[in-house]
Amino acid sequence: ATAPFGMLSWGPRTDPDKAAFGAGYTYSDHTIAGFDLTRFQGGGCSLFGDVPIMPTTTAVTSSPARLLSAAGDPALTASFDHRHESASPGRYSVTLDPRSTHPIGVDIGAAARAGVARFTFPASARVGSLVVNAGGSANTDTHAAVSVVPTRRELDVTVTSGRFCEQPDEYTLHVVMRFDRGFASHAVWQRQTFREGGTHASSKALTGLGWEPGSGIPPLPNDLSATAQAGAVLRFAVHSMRSVTARVGLSFVSAAGARAALGREVAGRSVADVQNEAATDWARLMGRVRVAGGTTADRRMLATTLYQSLLNPQLISDVDGRFPALDGRIHRAHGWSAYSQMSLWDEYRTHAQLLALVAPRQAGDMARSLLADERIAGFMPRWPVVGGSPDVMVGDPATPFLADLAAFGAKSINVRAALAAAVHGAASNGVDDEAPTALLATMGAETLGGGYYVERPGNTAYLARHYLPAELDATTNVTGGEVLLLSGDLVWGSVSTSLEYASADFAVSRLAAAAHDRSTERRFLERAAWWRENFNP
């Protein structure tokens, strides 16, 4: 369940989740291990999957964190089938263990930064529990903490994760959960230590190295078990009132920001209220596309892919505009919203145009987010992820992404600012021509925004030769390819990167034309033809 471009994406994590490890849900699976609060859709690498919550009638009297494993206690998973599952924009519901004598109903509604869930326990149960795994993210958690506040019927959670595509970027997510009634009892765990009645638990990763499932790269010995392990068990008396309602707020800035999101978006509102508002928002956005003809299957496919196209980029700013930026600090967006999780190398080809046509206001804010990155950190990122810039993919895709948004009608784009940022990025390697290696970064090297990054690797050679020579190709000259880029002089695929730079330079020329800067337009149109040098240097 999620709102358009929402920060919160509350839904099931299936097990074993092999076919779609990046998203957390595989249709052919028959087991649910928890309901994650965040999700990264469509990526080739995993991310988010933070703070899975699992309802159960099983008595939890010991730590569900397994020794030498990042997986939770398999006794706390539940079966499901698609006949007892339904989903629509902004809403998800399922019955766990539907064929047993102890089925549990789950019904979720989503707002932008907050959500509401109702857990309905079986009539036979006297106690229903929610197991909240703070250290259960899709990738390694470097820190996880929980704080139970019985007097406010709240649970506060903080988790630090990241390592997108084995890169050194990190983010910290703050979660505030508020329940419609008090706890019958509660407990917390830290690794294998279980404290009945405890209110605080925190854990740190045993190593600074991260690993993600499905990456094809073997983990270091015990690395998965080295992830932070902490969580809470919240128990409710359900013999007279079977349902428990949880309201959740998120923030990448602070617990206060998460509490403000909860108060602004879902406080005092029912699951149905939140679901209906989300459905209205989705209908308004998707209704901007009109279609005729085709079969029912064709129209269903179009609606499904349109919905999926409006999940990302994702909101990262709080209700007061604060957001984590690439300099590692908190900044504030005044009168606009900050977005991240932009797969720019993929998005500038066809996604940016759709965003500008269907969601021009949000697309304009996405452009402002990239320009804020450039203003704050000195460069535009290639694939921004919550205040970090993992060095993923090739080229300089932020420039054509901006040009596409401007050409197709995104609102409130400062074309001259976009042109200045694009020209600046095209003029040098970037803010750090001698970037530390990914390996050093994971060991704690000081890096900008939690990652290492060069906007145009190899640009010195490219400007001199009009192409990138094979000698600078890290995939053929450095063992491990992109993971061990040693400096801003190496690229991942010399020919591919040369072609990407030519595309980016053409985009600069279009921004210059829109800004009526004829000199810059002519200069970058000439540079855009350098792709020919790959054939006859």
Phi and psi in degrees as a GROMACS rama.xvg file:
@    title "Ramachandran Plot"
@    xaxis  label "Phi"
@    yaxis  label "Psi"
@TYPE xy
-155.177  155.2  THR-2
-90.03  166.231  ALA-3
-56.6172  125.807  PRO-4
58.2471  28.1956  PHE-5
-73.6684  148.601  GLY-6
-69.4091  -45.1165  MET-7
-83.8443  134.848  LEU-8
-141.361  89.4953  SER-9
-96.8349  112.938  TRP-10
-164.914  -179.877  GLY-11
-77.7722  144.424  PRO-12
-104.778  117.163  ARG-13
-89.8972  163.22  THR-14
-131.087  132.328  ASP-15
-86.2183  -4.44761  PRO-16
58.6135  50.3654  ASP-17
-89.5661  -36.0841  LYS-18
-73.3066  -30.0699  ALA-19
-135.231  56.6817  ALA-20
-62.1654  -28.7832  PHE-21
-68.4762  -30.3409  GLY-22
-98.5174  -21.2046  ALA-23
95.4094  -7.71289  GLY-24
-133.059  125.431  TYR-25
-119.475  123.155  THR-26
-60.9011  -32.1834  TYR-27
-79.7982  -8.27348  SER-28
-73.1005  159.418  ASP-29
-127.962  13.0599  HIS-30
-132.955  138.198  THR-31
-111.804  131.499  ILE-32
-104.288  -8.11767  ALA-33
164.823  173.331  GLY-34
-119.609  102.034  PHE-35
-73.184  151.157  ASP-36
-91.4942  -17.9897  LEU-37
-132.3  157.995  THR-38
-157.05  144.532  ARG-39
-117.165  108.146  PHE-40
-90.2688  137.472  GLN-41
84.7507  -1.36939  GLY-42
-82.7557  155.972  GLY-43
-83.3521  -7.05185  GLY-44
-125.448  155.837  CYS-45
-83.0425  157.913  SER-46
-166.585  160.118  LEU-47
60.4203  -129.164  PHE-48
64.9584  35.3018  GLY-49
-82.0361  146.795  ASP-50
51.8194  62.9191  VAL-51
-64.5813  137.302  PRO-52
-117.251  129.624  ILE-53
-127.989  120.505  MET-54
-80.3568  145.274  PRO-55
-158.133  154.767  THR-56
-104.504  -0.891131  THR-57
-70.228  135.484  THR-58
-70.4434  123.249  ALA-59
-105.78  107.027  VAL-60
-122.959  5.60378  THR-61
-146.167  166.114  SER-62
-63.0382  128.623  SER-63
-79.8864  -3.54266  PRO-64
-74.5257  120.528  ALA-65
-86.8054  138.808  ARG-66
-64.7969  134.062  LEU-67
61.6005  29.7078  LEU-68
-156.503  144.469  SER-69
-86.278  -11.7304  ALA-70
-73.8542  152.257  ALA-71
-84.3098  -175.028  GLY-72
-68.9689  119.157  ASP-73
-62.3888  -18.9393  PRO-74
-68.2024  -15.1053  ALA-75
-97.3514  1.47797  LEU-76
-81.1043  168.506  THR-77
-143.475  151.448  ALA-78
-82.3179  159.545  SER-79
-155.584  162.682  PHE-80
-140.887  164.009  ASP-81
-76.3364  -14.2946  HIS-82
-72.1563  -23.0422  ARG-83
-111.215  31.1842  HIS-84
-136.663  140.102  GLU-85
-146.65  150.189  SER-86
-150.375  144.682  ALA-87
-151.255  165.314  SER-88
-51.9594  120.624  PRO-89
87.3233  2.16637  GLY-90
-145.595  142.764  ARG-91
-145.461  138.079  TYR-92
-144.963  150.181  SER-93
-158.513  153.541  VAL-94
-107.885  121.774  THR-95
-84.5679  143.044  LEU-96
47.3104  55.5741  ASP-97
-66.1039  -23.6122  PRO-98
-98.3683  7.99075  ARG-99
-97.8605  -178.594  SER-100
-87.6362  0.276724  THR-101
-134.677  55.4329  HIS-102
-68.6408  148.594  PRO-103
-125.621  127.587  ILE-104
-91.4171  139.537  GLY-105
-128.89  127.215  VAL-106
-135.658  122.156  ASP-107
-125.638  138.881  ILE-108
-127.811  146.175  GLY-109
-124.386  139.434  ALA-110
-109.434  -169.107  ALA-111
-66.5748  -48.1329  ALA-112
-120.03  5.2265  ARG-113
-148.868  166.941  ALA-114
-157.767  168.798  GLY-115
-130.947  136.974  VAL-116
-132.792  141.228  ALA-117
-114.416  124.606  ARG-118
-108.9  120.198  PHE-119
-110.434  114.732  THR-120
-90.0969  158.778  PHE-121
-67.7741  154.154  PRO-122
-61.8032  -25.3831  ALA-123
-77.246  -14.2955  SER-124
-84.075  143.703  ALA-125
-101.273  -29.2289  ARG-126
-129.583  130.412  VAL-127
-115.872  138.069  GLY-128
-119.964  148.107  SER-129
-114.918  121.586  LEU-130
-100.806  116.639  VAL-131
-110.259  111.984  VAL-132
-99.1358  96.8264  ASN-133
-66.7541  -26.3494  ALA-134
-101.219  30.8769  GLY-135
-106.173  23.1117  GLY-136
-63.9016  163.895  SER-137
-63.0863  -37.2378  ALA-138
-106.915  174.881  ASN-139
-56.8918  132.731  THR-140
-94.4921  126.087  ASP-141
-85.3304  -19.7546  THR-142
-153.399  142.398  HIS-143
-148.656  138.179  ALA-144
-150.062  147.579  ALA-145
-131.927  150.401  VAL-146
-141.798  115.468  SER-147
-88.8043  129.038  VAL-148
-122.463  84.9505  VAL-149
-58.9498  -34.4866  PRO-150
-67.1998  -23.5911  THR-151
-106.595  3.0401  ARG-152
55.0776  41.7133  ARG-153
-124.959  156.122  GLU-154
-130.487  124.658  LEU-155
-103.28  134.886  ASP-156
-130.659  139.329  VAL-157
-130.503  133.978  THR-158
-142.123  138.145  VAL-159
-115.397  123.426  THR-160
-144.266  -159.35  SER-161
135.997  -126.26  GLY-162
59.7153  43.7032  ARG-163
-63.5549  125.629  PHE-164
53.3489  42.0967  CYS-165
62.9108  21.703  GLU-166
-91.8792  166.652  GLN-167
-88.4718  10.262  PRO-168
-68.5545  151.166  ASP-169
-139.942  156.692  GLU-170
-138.823  158.371  TYR-171
-120.938  126.174  THR-172
-107.655  132.197  LEU-173
-109.479  134.107  HIS-174
-129.856  132.574  VAL-175
-119.163  123.199  VAL-176
-112.464  131.585  MET-177
-126.252  133.859  ARG-178
-110.959  156.04  PHE-179
-77.6416  -6.20157  ASP-180
-156.135  168.216  ARG-181
-73.5566  167.884  GLY-182
-86.1646  136.745  PHE-183
-70.6101  -35.6224  ALA-184
-166.793  171.726  SER-185
-157.304  162.489  HIS-186
-152.471  162.465  ALA-187
-133.32  160.057  VAL-188
-135.488  151.016  TRP-189
-134.576  108.625  GLN-190
52.4646  -123.094  ARG-191
-93.2233  5.09461  GLN-192
-90.0975  125.486  THR-193
-117.482  126.659  PHE-194
-120.488  103.428  ARG-195
-65.8435  129.519  GLU-196
81.3623  -3.3491  GLY-197
-68.7504  153.72  GLY-198
-118.551  -14.63  THR-199
-135.073  140.92  HIS-200
-154.899  140.609  ALA-201
-146.681  155.802  SER-202
-151.503  147.946  SER-203
-120.002  153.832  LYS-204
-64.218  147.999  ALA-205
-79.8331  -17.586  LEU-206
-133.971  163.797  THR-207
-90.4967  5.65579  GLY-208
-94.3727  139.611  LEU-209
-109.001  160.742  GLY-210
-151.527  144.859  TRP-211
-122.803  146.714  GLU-212
-69.2036  150.129  PRO-213
76.0491  2.54418  GLY-214
-74.946  -18.1775  SER-215
85.0608  -5.95595  GLY-216
-101.37  122.76  ILE-217
-62.0558  141.432  PRO-218
-70.5549  154.337  PRO-219
-65.8868  158.589  LEU-220
-52.3963  125.323  PRO-221
64.2449  14.9941  ASN-222
-65.1762  -37.7991  ASP-223
-64.0107  -38.9757  LEU-224
-71.9758  -14.7979  SER-225
-79.3965  -8.18843  ALA-226
-62.6296  151.486  THR-227
-60.1918  137.679  ALA-228
-130.022  108.312  GLN-229
-155.437  152.992  ALA-230
-177.536  -175.313  GLY-231
-140.621  150.596  ALA-232
-115.544  120.709  VAL-233
-112.181  122.98  LEU-234
-110.612  142.291  ARG-235
-130.753  140.646  PHE-236
-76.8022  117.632  ALA-237
-120.639  10.8069  VAL-238
-70.4116  -27.1355  HIS-239
-108.111  -27.09  SER-240
-132.301  107.91  MET-241
-77.8292  -23.1278  ARG-242
-101.415  148.803  SER-243
-126.031  130.075  VAL-244
-108.824  129.484  THR-245
-115.635  130.665  ALA-246
-111.053  133.856  ARG-247
-129.744  135.786  VAL-248
-122.461  145.351  GLY-249
-121.366  153.406  LEU-250
-158.736  140.817  SER-251
-93.1597  12.3467  PHE-252
-114.918  -53.5003  VAL-253
-164.174  164.964  SER-254
-64.5172  -34.7641  ALA-255
-62.2884  -38.0771  ALA-256
-65.6977  -39.0844  GLY-257
-65.5715  -40.7765  ALA-258
-66.737  -36.6568  ARG-259
-66.3135  -38.5222  ALA-260
-62.8824  -43.838  ALA-261
-59.6908  -47.2934  LEU-262
-65.415  -39.2894  GLY-263
-74.1461  -38.7741  ARG-264
-104.337  -28.6525  GLU-265
-136.645  -4.56072  VAL-266
-60.3455  130.717  ALA-267
73.4189  8.07696  GLY-268
-109.517  145.152  ARG-269
-82.3686  168.21  SER-270
-57.9673  -44.3426  VAL-271
-63.259  -39.5959  ALA-272
-58.1499  -48.1787  ASP-273
-68.0846  -42.1441  VAL-274
-60.7974  -43.6098  GLN-275
-65.7501  -40.2033  ASN-276
-66.4691  -41.2092  GLU-277
-62.3889  -41.8045  ALA-278
-61.485  -38.5957  ALA-279
-64.8904  -43.4241  THR-280
-62.2582  -43.3926  ASP-281
-65.6196  -43.1016  TRP-282
-63.228  -39.4965  ALA-283
-63.4145  -43.5072  ARG-284
-71.6523  -50.9906  LEU-285
-70.0625  -25.0738  MET-286
-69.343  -7.40668  GLY-287
-74.2206  -9.71175  ARG-288
-103.494  123.493  VAL-289
-107.536  136.99  ARG-290
-137.49  144.994  VAL-291
-137.057  153.471  ALA-292
80.783  -170.876  GLY-293
75.5924  173.326  GLY-294
-89.7686  169.695  THR-295
-59.1446  -40.4758  THR-296
-63.2148  -39.5677  ALA-297
-62.4716  -45.0868  ASP-298
-68.7396  -35.2284  ARG-299
-65.0136  -41.0914  ARG-300
-64.7053  -41.1198  MET-301
-62.2773  -46.1062  LEU-302
-62.9482  -40.3408  ALA-303
-65.0074  -46.989  THR-304
-70.5855  -32.5891  THR-305
-64.4028  -44.3773  LEU-306
-57.1374  -47.0373  TYR-307
-63.7646  -31.4217  GLN-308
-72.5468  -14.3167  SER-309
-108.591  18.6941  LEU-310
-88.1622  -34.9434  LEU-311
-125.289  155.825  ASN-312
-59.098  167.343  PRO-313
-116.218  145.848  GLN-314
-62.9245  136.499  LEU-315
-128.502  -3.0989  ILE-316
-94.1432  150.459  SER-317
-75.5871  175.979  ASP-318
-63.98  -23.7373  VAL-319
-94.3433  7.55656  ASP-320
91.5255  -6.37077  GLY-321
-73.5485  144.361  ARG-322
-154.281  152.764  PHE-323
-78.9815  134.335  PRO-324
-114.255  176.253  ALA-325
-70.689  -12.114  LEU-326
-88.283  6.40328  ASP-327
80.9879  7.96545  GLY-328
-115.618  169.494  ARG-329
-95.5528  130.013  ILE-330
-122.601  173.926  HIS-331
-127.624  132.148  ARG-332
-91.6661  118.348  ALA-333
-98.7516  109.494  HIS-334
82.2888  9.58012  GLY-335
-150.656  170.375  TRP-336
-113.894  141.751  SER-337
-90.8095  136.912  ALA-338
-124.937  154.411  TYR-339
-148.771  -162.16  SER-340
58.166  53.3587  GLN-341
-106.678  110.43  MET-342
-82.9411  71.4067  SER-343
-61.5185  -35.4471  LEU-344
-59.2963  -37.3212  TRP-345
-81.5395  -38.4527  ASP-346
-75.8071  -29.4183  GLU-347
-70.5677  -17.1088  TYR-348
-72.5897  -46.2376  ARG-349
-141.32  -23.0386  THR-350
-74.693  -40.599  HIS-351
-58.4825  -40.8162  ALA-352
-63.52  -42.6027  GLN-353
-64.1061  -43.4537  LEU-354
-58.7421  -44.4892  LEU-355
-64.7355  -35.8756  ALA-356
-76.1922  -41.7667  LEU-357
-91.6259  -36.1134  VAL-358
-130.473  65.124  ALA-359
-62.8645  -33.4606  PRO-360
-67.7289  -49.6698  ARG-361
-64.474  -37.7772  GLN-362
-62.832  -37.6401  ALA-363
-63.2728  -38.4931  GLY-364
-68.3002  -32.2742  ASP-365
-64.033  -40.4199  MET-366
-63.1848  -43.5283  ALA-367
-63.0037  -32.7689  ARG-368
-63.807  -43.4155  SER-369
-66.3375  -40.6405  LEU-370
-68.186  -32.734  LEU-371
-65.4654  -39.7333  ALA-372
-56.85  -45.5678  ASP-373
-66.8032  -40.4173  GLU-374
-67.8405  -38.5417  ARG-375
-79.6101  -43.7634  ILE-376
-106.823  -12.1474  ALA-377
93.2556  2.64785  GLY-378
-155.46  162.229  PHE-379
-98.3841  135.988  MET-380
-78.0804  165.562  PRO-381
-94.4019  -34.5135  ARG-382
-152.266  75.875  TRP-383
-66.9734  138.752  PRO-384
-135.978  101.82  VAL-385
40.7259  67.2183  VAL-386
77.444  8.31426  GLY-387
-127.734  163.865  GLY-388
-133.53  79.8133  SER-389
-62.6784  141.644  PRO-390
-83.5273  73.506  ASP-391
-114.724  140.258  VAL-392
69.1762  -171.465  MET-393
-127.895  171.062  VAL-394
82.0553  -161.229  GLY-395
-131.054  67.4345  ASP-396
-74.9923  -14.395  PRO-397
-62.0622  -33.4895  ALA-398
-65.9694  -52.936  THR-399
-65.3205  -29.1064  PRO-400
-60.8992  -46.2744  PHE-401
-63.9485  -43.0847  LEU-402
-63.3969  -39.4622  ALA-403
-62.6705  -46.9385  ASP-404
-59.2727  -43.9715  LEU-405
-65.2134  -41.1702  ALA-406
-69.7284  -29.8613  ALA-407
-103  9.6448  PHE-408
103.036  16.5443  GLY-409
-61.4614  144.867  ALA-410
-86.0297  149.476  LYS-411
62.1922  34.11  SER-412
-87.5028  127.399  ILE-413
-82.9527  96.8764  ASN-414
-64.5717  -37.8222  VAL-415
-67.0439  -37.7964  ARG-416
-67.0303  -39.4605  ALA-417
-63.2709  -41.3745  ALA-418
-63.8296  -45.2597  LEU-419
-60.8434  -42.1733  ALA-420
-65.2302  -40.3682  ALA-421
-67.7298  -42.26  ALA-422
-64.6346  -41.1285  VAL-423
-60.568  -44.9245  HIS-424
-66.3005  -28.8635  GLY-425
-81.5191  -9.33878  ALA-426
-91.3472  -17.7643  ALA-427
-149.714  177.618  SER-428
-66.1637  -32.361  ASN-429
142.554  -163.583  GLY-430
-77.6899  -15.1275  VAL-431
-145.039  89.8221  ASP-432
-69.9838  -17.0733  ASP-433
-118.413  65.4818  GLU-434
-66.1384  140.022  ALA-435
-64.3026  153.137  PRO-436
-69.0041  159.658  THR-437
-59.851  -36.7394  ALA-438
-64.926  -45.3873  LEU-439
-65.041  -37.2416  LEU-440
-62.5747  -41.0889  ALA-441
-68.6869  -18.824  THR-442
-89.0681  2.93346  MET-443
110.686  11.4132  GLY-444
-62.779  146.795  ALA-445
-68.208  122.434  GLU-446
-135.875  152.458  THR-447
-75.8265  123.547  LEU-448
64.4814  24.4623  GLY-449
80.6869  8.70278  GLY-450
-148.797  169.654  GLY-451
-107.139  147.102  TYR-452
-164.365  142.256  TYR-453
-134.103  127.147  VAL-454
-65.8185  -46.457  GLU-455
-128.403  83.4441  ARG-456
-57.3921  143.11  PRO-457
71.6366  15.0114  GLY-458
-68.1324  -28.7972  ASN-459
-60.675  -47.5067  THR-460
-67.3941  -37.5602  ALA-461
-65.1581  -43.172  TYR-462
-67.306  -31.0506  LEU-463
-79.8363  -38.5343  ALA-464
-105.511  -18.0708  ARG-465
72.8182  14.608  HIS-466
-160.456  167  TYR-467
-104.918  120.016  LEU-468
-71.6166  155.749  PRO-469
-61.9755  -24.5219  ALA-470
-62.2883  -20.7177  GLU-471
-95.0493  4.42506  LEU-472
-81.8669  108.63  ASP-473
-66.1194  -26.3847  ALA-474
-70.2254  -21.1402  THR-475
-109.979  -15.2812  THR-476
-116.385  -7.80177  ASN-477
-130.635  123.591  VAL-478
-59.6398  129.047  THR-479
98.7405  -4.62844  GLY-480
61.8567  -133.617  GLY-481
-64.4993  -22.8213  GLU-482
-66.7967  -26.345  VAL-483
-119.738  42.2885  LEU-484
-62.4377  124.867  LEU-485
-89.8753  -22.0082  LEU-486
-162.798  177.745  SER-487
-71.5608  -0.473803  GLY-488
-89.3578  -13.9303  ASP-489
-98.5982  149.305  LEU-490
-127.83  163.948  VAL-491
-103.666  91.8102  TRP-492
89.1365  95.708  GLY-493
-66.6773  -43.3967  SER-494
-70.1247  -45.6814  VAL-495
-58.7144  -42.6114  SER-496
-67.8403  -38.5287  THR-497
-58.7506  -44.7872  SER-498
-65.2164  -38.2658  LEU-499
-64.2981  -40.2416  GLU-500
-64.1319  -37.8079  TYR-501
-63.4686  -41.5334  ALA-502
-63.2546  -42.6844  SER-503
-63.7444  -39.0496  ALA-504
-66.6353  -35.926  ASP-505
-63.0525  -40.0108  PHE-506
-62.8921  -38.0711  ALA-507
-59.3064  -41.3923  VAL-508
-63.3956  -34.4408  SER-509
-71.7715  -38.5915  ARG-510
-63.9123  -39.6129  LEU-511
-64.3638  -39.2241  ALA-512
-63.3242  -41.6363  ALA-513
-65.7356  -29.0186  ALA-514
-91.3282  3.70569  ALA-515
60.0381  36.2439  HIS-516
-103.857  87.5704  ASP-517
-69.2816  -34.137  ARG-518
-63.3197  -48.3638  SER-519
-65.7767  -37.5873  THR-520
-58.3209  -48.0304  GLU-521
-65.3223  -41.436  ARG-522
-62.455  -43.2292  ARG-523
-82.5259  -22.7524  PHE-524
-63.884  -39.095  LEU-525
-64.6916  -44.3091  GLU-526
-63.7434  -32.2742  ARG-527
-63.5793  -20.1843  ALA-528
-86.2028  -0.0547205  ALA-529
-66.8917  -12.0269  TRP-530
-56.9858  -25.8367  TRP-531
-64.3056  -25.4039  ARG-532
-65.9703  -17.054  GLU-533
-68.0745  -23.5604  ASN-534
-91.4958  -35.8799  PHE-535
-142.586  72.5879  ASN-536
